[in-house]
Amino acid sequence: MTRYWFAAIAVFSLSGTVFGQESDVAAGRRLVASLQLQQAADAVTFREVGSDRAGALLMAVYNQGSSPSATPADWTNLHRALTGLVELYSEQGDFLRAAIYAQLQDSNYRNLEHDYRAALTAATLSVELLLRSGATDNLDRSWDAVGRDQMSLAQPGPALESFRKAQVAEKAPMGEGAGFIWRDLVDARLALQDVTGARSEALLFLNAAQGAPQEYRRQALLADCDVLIEEKRYEAVLDRLKEARASGASDTDIFLQLLSADLLAMRSLDYKDSIALAERMETEFTGLPYPVAALARQAADVRRRMAGDMDGILREQTAALAAFMNSGNVRGQIQALESIAASYSAANSIRNQAASLEQARNLVRSLFTSDGRPGNVADASAFFRISNNLGDAELRLREIGRARQAFVEVTRLIDALPEATARTDAAPDYGYALLGKAAAAAMDDDAD
């Protein structure tokens, strides 16, 4: 998620631009297609079109690519339009405005295609353009963007240096932006496996946050949680998270920290302590718009499976399924059936696992729209996940045709998604289904 937006972006986006007109979008696409993405060559085109008109047309294309219904082609045009805007304003000597569009380019590469190399190139250009402009109020944000792209490319060493530069450039040292940067710096040290250095950095951050505004303090508390998780001090993590939540930390941040602590604790704590931690999560973090109670219960069930309590888990899960059926809660039934399938898998009862997943998949399909498509992201994600797991189970049963059908349904539905965002979000499920189809084909050849 993008943390920062330059305040001027809204001004520049509206200035001299006509949105939503078909003619502007069509003309903008023709302009974008004609660009060579070389400043000197494109400067000639901009002069022919007129600078103001060129800027308006490029922004029309950008806004089309930013819409929820944007296609992959719209995204490609969006990036070309942003490159054109950087060229246009660089040619005019307006390096501040060019830097803003370079930062937008970074944000879109990062958040749309997750192309972190292209994002890093754009963020680095934004730094260069801001330095040329002499207006360095937002230089900290650009350096932080460089560091985050480097972290995404598994370059924590260079990222640490970028975050340091962002700290030096920060003009509001007690603002939320400064808190984001310092937390990023702590996480870079953790990525370098320098837990001692990260602990020292977190202590400095906490000391600096005493008496600071809440938006700054909560970032210090979350940074401390990052270190506590690596130190395997899970009870302390929950204490810190309660403080962070009281300081206004977002529900998303709280949930992600709980998820990290839960997954790591499940591997490192003994059975008794793992169950106690899950129960504490369930009772002390209520009211989140995410299923933290279900998360805690799933963690407890994993440990119970590892301890061999299969009969007890299946009795509880079957009772939960019956309760959801009696209340008509379809999504609760789906969740219960997935849990039952996981327990059958752990018990090596693959035929029962497949039957549970088939039942869950049929329930998800019952939630589809009249044209046979998922009505929302959650239903799509559930259907893809369950179908892929069902395909795996059918492969283990050597039911090759049924396995292939499960994987084909995933790829067919994803191929039919018109929005680029939806396809990008579903890319891991699509890749898994392709591997499943390949495995089914290989097994079919073996059978022959």
N, C-alpha and C positions, 0 to 999 in steps of 0.2 A: 504494500500500500504506500502510495506517495505521501510523504510527510509534509512536504513544503510546496507551496505555490507562491510565486512572486506576486505581490499585490498588483503589479503593473500588468500582469497577463490579461486580466479581465478588461483593463482599459484598452490595451492594444488589440484584443480580440474583437472589441466592438468598434474601434475607430475606423471609420471609412468603409465598413464591411456590410454587405447585404447578405443575410442568412436565408437559407431555405428556398431560394429561388432556383427553379430547375435550370434556367438559362445560365446562371452564375456557376452552378456546379458543373454543368456540361462544358461551359467555356473554360472553367478552371481545370477540368480533366485534360482538355486539349492542351492547355498551357503547360501543365505538369508533364504531359507526355513529350512535349517538345524540348524540355530542359535537358541539357547535357550534364548538369550537376558539376559544372566547372564555372567558377565565378566570372571570369572574363568573358567566356562565351555566352553565358546566360544574361550578363549585363546588357548585351546587345538586344536580346529578346525583351527584357524588361523595359528598355527605352522605347522599343517599337510599340509595345502594348501600353506603355505609360506606367510610371511607378505606382501611382495610387490605384489604378485599375488592376495591375498585377498583384498588389498586396491584397486587394479585395477578393480576387479570384482564388488566390492561394489559400486564403482563410476560409473561403466557401468549401474548398476541397478538404481542408483540415477538419472543419466542423462536420462534414459528411463522414469522415473517417472516425470521428469521436462519438458518433451516435451509437446507441445500443444495437441497432440493426446493421451496423457496418459489416461488409463482407471482407474476405481476405484481400480482394483487389482494392477495396477502399482503404485498408490499412497500408498497402503498398503506396497508394497515392498520397496518403497522409504523410508518410515519411518523406516522399519526394517534395511535397508542398512545404514541409518544415525546412528541408534543406534549401529550397528556393527562397524562403523568407529570411533565412540566415544570410544567404548570398545577397539578397536584395538590400537589406539594411547594412550589411558590411560594406557594400559598394557605396552606399550613401554616407558612410562614416558614422552611422548610428550603432556603435558597437554594443551599447547597453541593450537596445531592443534585439539585436542579433543574438546576444548572450541569452536573453530570455527564451527565444525560440530554440536555441541549442539545448537549454535546460528542458524545455518541453519535449524535444526529441529524445533526450535521455529518459525522461519519464515514460514516454510512450513505448520505446523499445523495451524498457524494463517491465512495464506492466501489461503490455499487449502480447508481444511474442516471447517475452523473457529472453531476449537476445542481449545478453549482458556485455558482449564484446562491442556491439554497435552502440549500446548505451554508454559504455565507458568512453568511446571515441567522442560521443556527443557531450558528455559531462566535462571531459578534458577541454574540448573546444569552448564550452561555456566559461571555464576558468580563464582561458586565454583571452576571450573577448571581454570579460569583465575587467581584467587587468588593463587591456587596451583602452577601455572606456574611462578608466579612472574612477568609476562609481563602484566602490567595493563593498557597499552595505550588505549585499547578498553573497559575497564571496565565500562566506562560511558554508552556505547551503550548497554551493557548487562543489566545494572541496568534499563535503560530506557525501554528496552524490557520487563523486569519483570513488571515495572509499567504499561505499556500499556496493558499487558495481565490482570493485576489486574483490570484496568479500564473496560475492556471488560467483566469481571466477576462481575461487580458492586461492586468492593471493593476499593472505592476512598480513604479511610483512609490509608490502606497499600500502595496504589499506590503513595500517596503523599510522604510517607517516602522513597519509592524507587526512586522517581524523585529527592528528596533531595540528596540521596546517589549518583545518577548519576551526579548531579551538582558538588558535592565535588570531584568526580573522573575525571571530565572533564579536559583534558589537553590543550584544545584550547578554552578558555573562550569567545572568540569573533567569533568563527566559526559557521557555519550553524547548526552543530550538537548541540552546546550549545543552540542555539536559539530554536531548536525543543524541547529540554528538558525543557527549561523555559516555553515555551508555554504549554507543557504537564502539568507542575506543576500548571499553572494558571487554566487549564481546570479541574484538580483534585479538586481544591478549589471550582470551580463552581459546580462540581458534588456533593460536600459536602454541597451545598447550602450556602456557605460562600461567598456571593457576595462582601461583604466589604473586606474580606481578599484577594479575587481575584483582586479587584480594586487596593488595595495597592500593590499587587505583580506586576500587570500590569504597574503601575506607576514606580516602581523600574526598571522594564524591559525596559520601554521607556527611562528612564534617562540613563541607562547603554548603550542603543543603539545609543545615540547621538554621531555622528562622527564615529560610528562603520561601518564595511563593510555592503554593501547592503543586502547580504544574511542573516546577523544577524538582521539587522533593520527590514526587512520585516516580520520576525517572531514575533518581538515585536509589529508591527502594527496589525498583524492578531490576536495576543493574546488580544490586546486591543479591537479589533472587537468582540471577543468572549464575553468579559465583557460587552461591549456596548449593545450587543443583549440582554443579561440577564437584563440589566438596562432599556431596552425598549427605547433606544435612537437611533431610527432607522435612522434619518437623519445623525447623527454623524457616524453611521456605514458606510453609503455610502461615506462620506468624507474620512474616514480612508481607505476604500477599494480602493479608487482612489489613495491614497498615496502608499498603498501596491502594487498596480498594477504598479505604476511608479517605484517602487523599485525592480520589477522583480518577484512579486508573481505569481505563476502558475495560468493559467486560471481555473484549477480545484479548487484550493483554493478559487479564487474569486467567482466562481459559487456556491460552497457549502455555502459560507458565505451569498451570496445573497438569496439562497434558505432558509436558516435558518431564516434570517431576514424577508423574505417574509411570511413564514408560521406563525411566531409568531406575526408579525404586523397585519396580517389578523384577528387574534383573539382579539387583544388589541386596535387597533386604530379605530376611528370612520370612517364612510363611506368616507367622504371627504378626510381625511388624508391618508387613505389606498389607494384610487385611485391616489392621488398625489404621494405617494411613488412608486407605480407601474409604473407611467408614468416617474418618475425620473430614475428608474432602466432601463427602456426601452431606454431612450435618452442618458444616461451617460455611459452605459456599453455596447457599441457596439463592434463588432469584436470578441466576444468570440465564440469558436467553439461549444457552447452549446446554446440552445434556450432561452436566458434570456428574450428576448422580448416576446416570447410566455408565459414564466413563469409569467412575470409581467402582461400580459393581462389576463391570467387565474386567477390571484389573484384579478384583478379588476372585472372580471366577477363573481367571487364568491360573492364579496361584493354587486354587482348589483343584483344578484339573491336574496341575503338576504334582499335587499331593495325593492324587488318586481318588478324590471324592466325586467320582463321576455320577454315581446314583443320586447323591444328594443334590448335585447341581441340576441334573435332568428333571428331578421331581419339582424343584423350585421353578425351573424355566417352563415346564409344562403347565404348572399352576398359573404362572404369569400369562402364558398364551391363552389359557381358558378364560382368565379374567378380562383380557383384551377382547376376546371374541364375544363374551357376554355383554360388554359395554359398546360393542360396535366400533372399537378403535382400530382402524385398519393399519395405521402406521405403527401402532404399538404391536400389532400382530406380526408385522414385517420384522421389527426389531427382535421380537422374541424368537421368531423362527430362525433368524440369522444366528442368534446366540445358541439355539438348540443345534443348529448345523455345526457350529464350531465345536460344541461338546461331542457330537457324534464323530467329527473328524479326529478329535483328540483320542477318542476311544477306538479309532480305526473301524468305525461302523459306517463305511462310505456310502452304502446304499441308502441308509437312513439319512445321512448328510445330504445326498442328492435329492431325496424326496422332500426334505425340509426346505431346501433352496428352491426347488421347483414350485412349491406352494407359496413361498415368499415372492418369487418372481411373478407369479400369476396375480398376487395381491397388488404388487406395484403396477402391473399392467392395467389393473382395474381402475387405477387413478389417472390413466392417460386421458388426453383430450379425445374428442370424437374422431379426429383424423389419425389416431393411433400414435401420437407423439407424447413425450413427457410434458406435463404442464408447467414444470418449474425445474430449477437446477437440482434441488434435493431429490426429486423423483428420478430425474435422469441419472444422477450419480448412483442412487440406490440400484436402479435397474442394471446399469453397466457393471457395477461391482458384483451384484448377485449373479448375473449371467456369466461373468468370467469365472467366478467361484464354482458355479454349477458346471461349466465346461471342464474345469480341472477335475471335479469329482467324477464326471462321466468318463474322462480319459483314464482315471485310475480304475474305473470299472470296465474299461475297454469297450465302452459304448461309443464308438467313433462317430457314428452318424448324429447321435444326440449331442455329443460334445461339439461337433462342427456347427450344428444348428445354433447352439448357445452363443458361440463366438461370432457367427455370422450376424446374428441379431444385433450384437453390439456395434459392429462395423457398419451395418446397414443404417442403423438409426443415427450414428454419428455422421456418416456421409450425407445424410439428409438434413443436417442442421445448417440453416442458411447463415447464421451469425458467426463471424470469425471468433468472437469471444467464447461462445459456447464450444466451438471446435477445439480451441486452444485448451480450455479447461478439461475437455474430455480426451486430450491427447494421450495421457498415460493409460487410460482404459482402452483406447484404440490400439496402442502399441501392444498391450497385453493380449488383446483379442487376436491380433495378427500372429503373435507367437503361438497362441493356442491353436489357431488354424493350421499353422505350420507343423505343430506337434501332432495334430490329428492326421494330417496328410502323411507324415512320416510313419505313424502307426498303421495307417491304411496300407502303405507300401509294404510294411513288414508283414502284415496279414496276408498280402498277396504272395 
